[in-house]
């Protein structure tokens, strides 16, 4: 019985953490605080990953800057175009912004 209760509490704790993490991510992306994420906000926020990887700051991720240290070079423009395509896959209602629910759903 104690094990069952412990597992239930652990599950509730994990669920609460995931929800608070998702809410925090949404707030971080929603730079103007209007309760929705525009394409521009999504691209700006997600481009931070490119900037962190671009160690020599030349605007191109070279193979050694990519995960695993291999692959073809990727420009910032290519990276951001991919983010725009991803945004439109996530924007399932096609209204030009993402709700918290859309952001947390896996892309189709």
N, C-alpha and C positions, 0 to 999 in steps of 0.2 A: 504494500500500500504506500509506504514512504517513497519507494522508487517511482511509482506511478505519479505521485504528487510532485516529486522532484523533476521528473521528465516534463510534466505539464508546465511547471514554473519555468523551466529552461526554454521550452517552446514559446511561451508567452514573452519571455525576455528577448529571445532572438527576433520574434516578430516585431516587438516594439522597437528594437534597435534598427531593424531593416526599415521600418516606417520612418523613424526619425532621420536616418541616413538619407533616405529618398527625399524627404522634405527638405533637408539641408542642401542636397544637390540641386533641387528645384530652385530654392531661394538663391543659391549661388549663381545659377544661370540667369535668373530673372533680374537682370541688372536695373531695370527701371521700376521694379516692384508692382507691376500691374496684374500679377497673378497668372501670367501666361508667358511662354517663351517664344519669341519670334525667331525667324531663321537667322537674322543677324546676331541675336544674343547667343543662339546655339553655336554658330560658327565661331564667334569670338571666344566663348568659353572653351570649346573643344579644341581650338587652335593652340591653347596653352601646352598641350601635349607635344605639338610640333616644336614649339619654341624651346621646351625643356630638352628635347632630343637633339636639336640643332646646335651641337656643342661649339662649332666654329662660327656660328651666326651668319652663314652665307646664304640662307634661304633655301637650301637644298639638304634633304636628309640623304647622306651618302650611305652606302651599305654598312659601314662600321657604326653608323648612328642609328641603324634600324634594329628592331628586336632580333636577336639571334646573330646579328652582325653580318647579314647577307640580304640580298635582294637588289632590285634596281633602284637608282636614285629617285627620290620623290620631291618635287618642288612644293612650296607653300601653296601655290595656286592649285596644283593637283590635289593636295591634301584637303583644301577648303572646298573644292568642287565635290570631292567624295563626301564631305560633311553635309553639303547641301542636298545631295541625293539621299543620304541617310535621314536628314530632317524630313524630307517629303515622304519617305517610307514610314516614319514614325507618326507623322501628322495624318492619322487615319481618317479624320473627318474632313481633311483638305480645306481647312479654314484659314491656313496661313500662320498658325501658331500651335504650340503644343500645350496641352493641359498636363497637370501632374500625372494623370492616369496614362496618357499617351507616352509620356517620357519613360515611365516605368515598364511599359510593355516591350517585349522583344520585337525587333523589326520583322516585317513580313517579307 
